[in-house]
Amino acid sequence: MKNVMLFAGTTEGKRVIALLERFGIASYVSVATAYGSQVLGKELSFCQVLVGRMDAQQIEDFLRQHQITLVIDATHPYAVEVTGNVKNACRACDINYLRIVREQGAKLENAVYFSDMAQVAEYLCEHEGNVLLTTGSKALECFTHVNDYENRVYARILPIEQSVQTALCAGYSKEHLICEKGPFTQQQNVNMLRQCNARYLVSKDTGDEGGLPQKAGAVQELGISLLVVERPKEDGITIEELECYLQGLKADRSKE
């Protein structure tokens, strides 16, 4: 019986699945898109992958119907709405909730930090030069407020139809889209920045897992600016702490 549910979508999600498989804990794994399912891999013995976004009510209904007793949230650090929905559903069902948090590194000396995307867009309106966005397709609409964005702003997005359509609907031309999947090396970042003739690279504070060091190295090599959107502050546990928790859970179940 599967009474554990994982909300995945990040590098941490893949690592949690590896733990669930290693300990033989039957679980449901929720991902938003088919692409997310492909990233997780196909050779899974204990984890059943579910594809499709769910709102708070749908999550709550699923948890009740499948008698879930533990939810692990390994969604992206910036997926605030999804995490809020999962938390609310767990609270309504009185279910144990574990949030996996990405380790927060020290701030980069050669980066300018902002609290949200809107602040970055406002900054770019006051500064000239081309921009390479590496913040994902969901953030593209915000940067249409940058003056002359059609000519100045380039976006690196996933090579999937949904992301491309989001970009085109927001007014970005195909010539200003770099549709590639990471991880990217420092040299690849350098090449893309040169291709865009960029003076600014915009990134989320994704840490080592999201390739932030490689971006920082690229902008330093080219002598341009790195603009970073700070990560939302949240409480939770690390992958290492989860491993200990799941090991204990597996031991308890083996005694039943």
C-alpha positions as a printed Julia matrix, in Angstrom:
256×3 Matrix{Float64}:
  0.0    0.0     0.0
  1.34   3.43   -0.98
  0.77   5.93    1.81
  3.73   8.21    1.04
  3.5   10.98   -1.55
  6.37  13.0    -2.99
  5.94  16.28   -4.85
  9.02  16.46   -7.08
 10.41  18.67   -9.81
 13.98  19.41   -8.76
 17.36  17.77   -8.38
 16.34  17.1    -4.78
 13.25  15.29   -6.05
 15.4   12.83   -7.97
 17.52  12.24   -4.89
 14.43  11.61   -2.75
 13.16   9.08   -5.29
 16.52   7.31   -5.12
 16.1    7.06   -1.33
 12.52   5.79   -1.57
 13.64   3.16   -4.08
 16.63   2.15   -1.97
 14.52   1.68    1.15
 11.72   0.01   -0.8
  9.08   2.52    0.3
  6.1    2.41   -2.06
  5.16   5.98   -2.95
  3.28   8.22   -5.31
  5.39  10.87   -7.05
  3.63  13.98   -8.4
  5.24  16.02  -11.19
  3.7   18.9   -13.09
  4.65  17.95  -16.64
  5.55  15.0   -18.85
  9.02  16.53  -19.14
  9.35  16.32  -15.37
  8.44  12.65  -15.56
 11.12  12.0   -18.19
 13.76  13.67  -16.03
 13.01  11.29  -13.15
 13.78   8.21  -15.23
 11.76   5.1   -16.01
 13.36   2.31  -13.98
 11.29   2.7   -10.83
 10.17  -0.28   -8.77
  8.43   1.35   -5.8
  7.51   4.84   -7.01
  4.45   5.49   -9.19
  4.76   8.76  -11.12
  1.66  10.94  -11.57
  1.79  13.66  -14.23
 -0.29  16.84  -14.04
 -0.71  19.94  -11.92
 -3.1   19.81   -8.97
 -4.61  22.69   -7.06
 -5.01  22.65   -3.27
 -8.44  20.94   -3.37
 -7.28  18.27   -5.8
 -4.25  17.57   -3.62
 -6.44  17.31   -0.54
 -8.85  14.94   -2.3
 -6.0   12.72   -3.47
 -4.46  12.55    0.0
 -7.77  11.5     1.53
 -8.72   9.0    -1.17
 -5.36   7.23   -1.05
 -4.97   7.42    2.73
 -1.61   9.2     2.51
  0.13   9.52    5.86
  3.35  11.28    4.83
  3.97  14.01    2.23
  7.46  15.02    1.1
  7.71  18.35   -0.7
 10.76  18.54   -2.98
  9.39  21.12   -5.38
 11.5   24.03   -6.61
 12.56  26.62   -3.99
 10.73  29.29   -6.01
  7.51  27.28   -6.46
  5.87  29.18   -3.61
  2.29  28.63   -4.78
  2.72  24.87   -5.15
  4.33  24.54   -1.72
  1.52  26.61   -0.21
 -1.1   24.34   -1.78
  0.65  21.2    -0.53
  1.0   22.62    2.98
 -2.65  23.65    3.13
 -3.82  20.24    1.94
 -1.67  18.45    4.52
 -2.94  20.76    7.23
 -6.55  20.08    6.23
 -5.94  16.32    6.27
 -3.73  16.38    9.39
 -0.91  14.66    7.49
  2.79  14.72    8.34
  4.54  17.17    5.99
  8.29  17.31    5.29
  9.78  20.14    3.24
 13.13  19.49    1.57
 15.21  22.67    1.51
 18.19  23.4    -0.68
 21.32  24.41    1.19
 21.81  28.17    1.15
 25.3   29.22    0.14
 27.03  32.51    0.83
 26.1   35.45   -1.36
 28.29  35.96   -4.41
 30.5   39.01   -4.27
 30.15  39.75   -7.98
 26.32  39.63   -8.04
 23.55  42.15   -7.39
 20.66  40.67   -5.38
 16.95  41.5    -5.62
 13.92  40.38   -3.63
 11.78  39.56   -6.66
 11.57  39.58  -10.46
  9.78  42.92  -10.58
 12.73  44.63   -8.91
 15.09  43.17  -11.51
 12.85  44.38  -14.34
 12.76  47.86  -12.81
 16.57  47.85  -12.53
 16.93  46.87  -16.18
 14.65  49.72  -17.22
 17.19  52.08  -15.7
 20.24  50.42  -17.29
 21.06  49.92  -20.96
 22.25  46.72  -22.59
 21.08  43.28  -23.62
 19.88  40.72  -21.11
 19.99  36.92  -20.89
 17.22  35.51  -18.68
 17.79  32.1   -17.08
 14.81  32.31  -14.73
 12.41  29.96  -16.52
  9.36  30.52  -18.69
  7.04  31.48  -15.83
  9.04  34.67  -15.22
  9.02  35.88  -18.83
  5.86  37.99  -18.54
  7.45  40.14  -15.83
 10.31  41.15  -18.11
  8.01  42.41  -20.85
  7.9   45.57  -18.71
 11.57  46.2   -19.51
 11.85  48.98  -22.06
 12.52  47.67  -25.59
 12.43  44.1   -24.26
 11.66  42.74  -27.74
 15.19  43.73  -28.84
 17.11  43.67  -25.55
 15.94  40.54  -23.74
 16.88  36.95  -24.59
 15.5   33.95  -22.69
 16.97  30.53  -22.07
 14.11  28.09  -21.6
 13.45  24.38  -21.7
 13.04  22.87  -25.18
  9.42  21.89  -24.66
  6.32  23.19  -26.41
  4.7   24.65  -23.3
  7.71  26.84  -22.51
  8.08  28.02  -26.1
  4.38  28.9   -26.35
  4.55  30.82  -23.08
  7.45  32.84  -24.44
  5.82  33.53  -27.81
  2.53  34.55  -26.18
  4.47  36.97  -23.98
  5.84  38.66  -27.11
  9.32  37.17  -27.38
 10.49  36.31  -30.86
 11.91  32.88  -31.73
 15.24  34.58  -32.5
 15.46  35.65  -28.85
 14.82  32.18  -27.41
 17.57  29.72  -26.48
 15.77  26.41  -26.08
 18.21  24.11  -24.36
 18.27  21.87  -21.32
 20.99  22.08  -18.68
 23.13  21.59  -16.77
 25.37  24.16  -18.48
 29.11  24.55  -18.11
 30.77  27.91  -17.56
 31.97  27.88  -21.18
 28.47  27.19  -22.48
 27.2   30.16  -20.47
 29.99  32.32  -21.89
 29.09  31.3   -25.43
 25.4   32.08  -24.94
 26.13  35.45  -23.36
 28.35  36.35  -26.28
 25.68  35.17  -28.7
 23.22  37.59  -27.09
 25.81  40.36  -26.69
 24.52  40.47  -23.13
 25.57  42.93  -20.46
 23.38  41.25  -17.82
 22.59  37.67  -16.85
 19.49  37.21  -14.67
 19.23  34.12  -12.47
 17.4   32.75   -9.49
 19.54  31.86   -6.47
 19.52  28.2    -7.46
 22.73  27.22   -5.67
 25.16  24.6    -6.9
 22.31  22.31   -8.02
 20.96  24.97  -10.37
 24.33  25.91  -11.88
 24.74  29.29  -10.22
 28.56  28.94   -9.82
 28.89  28.32  -13.57
 26.86  31.43  -14.3
 28.9   33.5   -11.87
 32.12  32.3   -13.47
 30.86  33.19  -16.94
 29.88  36.76  -16.09
 33.18  37.29  -14.27
 35.07  36.04  -17.33
 33.19  38.46  -19.58
 33.14  41.39  -17.16
 29.35  41.76  -17.17
 26.72  41.83  -14.41
 24.95  38.97  -12.64
 21.49  39.86  -11.28
 20.14  37.32   -8.78
 16.62  36.96   -7.41
 16.88  35.9    -3.78
 15.42  32.6    -2.69
 12.26  32.66   -0.54
 13.14  31.92    3.07
 11.63  28.7     4.41
 12.13  26.01    7.03
 12.63  22.34    6.31
 15.06  19.46    6.33
 18.01  18.44    4.17
 18.3   15.32    2.01
 20.68  13.86    4.59
 18.13  14.39    7.37
 15.42  12.85    5.21
 17.6    9.8     4.63
 17.8    9.21    8.38
 14.03   9.72    8.7
 13.23   7.24    5.91
 15.66   4.71    7.31
 13.77   4.85   10.59
 10.44   4.63    8.77
 11.59   1.54    6.91
 12.78  -0.05   10.16
  9.43   0.63   11.85
  7.5   -0.89    8.96
  9.64  -3.99    8.93
  8.57  -4.61   12.54
  4.86  -4.5    11.69
